Amino acid sequence: MSEFGGISPRIDTDPESVERGLVTLVLTLVELLRQLMERQAIRRVDAGDLTEAQVERIGTTLMLLEQRMDELREHFGLTPEDLNIDLGPLGPLLPPAAIDRP
């Protein structure tokens, strides 16, 4: 066993691999934030905290963000599952419904 606990001391410095990893990480964070914003918006709508205009604006914004995320994933050749980072004993980062959406 190496001094790194069985992990290779070499880092993959292939530019394409590094770019894909970075894009995956960034899009994962954006998707997580999008889902959190969506849940917060739903809570506020359910609580009656928003006007009709605000509900409409939030709905449109979230739909556009979801469409853009789909476009970016497609552009970089990623699937929704690629954005669902495995957190080990905590399980996947994103809930199953988030990656099953059409």
N, C-alpha and C positions, 0 to 999 in steps of 0.2 A: 504494500500500500504506500502511496506517495505521501509526501508531507501535507498534501491538500485533502487528505481524507478520501482518497479514491477519485477525486475530481481532477480531470486533466488540467495541468497548469497553463496550457495554451489557450489563448483566446482566439475565437474565429474572427479574423480581421478582413474577411472577404467583404468588399464594399456593398455588394448586393445583399448579402446576409445581414450586415449591420443596418442597412437602410430598411430592409423588411422588418427587422426587429424593432427599430425605432418607430416606424409607421404603425406597426401593430400595437406598440405600447401607447402611442399618442391617441390612436383611434379607440383603444380600449378605455382610456381615461375620458375621452369625449363621450363615448357611449354611456359610461357610468354616470357622468354628470347629466347627460340627456335624460336618463331614466330617473335620476333623483329629482330633476326639475319637473318631469312629467308627474311623478308621484305627489310632489308638493302642490302642483297646479290642481290635481284631482282633489286633494284634501281641501284646498281653498275653495274650489267650486262646490264641493259637497257641504262646506261650512257656510256657503253663501257670502263669502268675503269679497267676491268680484262682481263687477257690473257685467252686463251682457257684452259690451264692447271689449272689456278686458278678457272675458272668456274666449271670445272670437279671436282676438289678437294672439292670445297664448296658444290656442289650438292651431292656428295657422303657422305660428312660429315653430311649434313642436313638429308639425307635419313637414315643414320645409327642412328642418334640421335632420329629421329621420331620412328624408329623401337624399339629402346631401351626404349623409353617412353611407347610405346604400351606394351612391355614386363613387365615393372615395374607396369603399371596400372593393367594389368592382374594378376600379382603376388599378388598384394595387394587388388584385388577385387574391383577396382575402374573403373568407366566409364569416358569417356571424360567430361560428364556433371558434374561429381563430382569435376572436377578441375575448373569449371567455377564459381568462387566465385561471389555471388551477392553483388554488391557495393551499394545497396540501390537506392537512387535517380539517381546515375550515371549509373545504369544498370549493366549488367554482365561484368566481367573482360575481358573475351575472346569473340571475334566476333563470330557470329553464324557459319560461315564457318569453324572455327577452331574446333568446336565440332561435325560438321557434316561429317568430313572426314572419309573415310572408315578405 
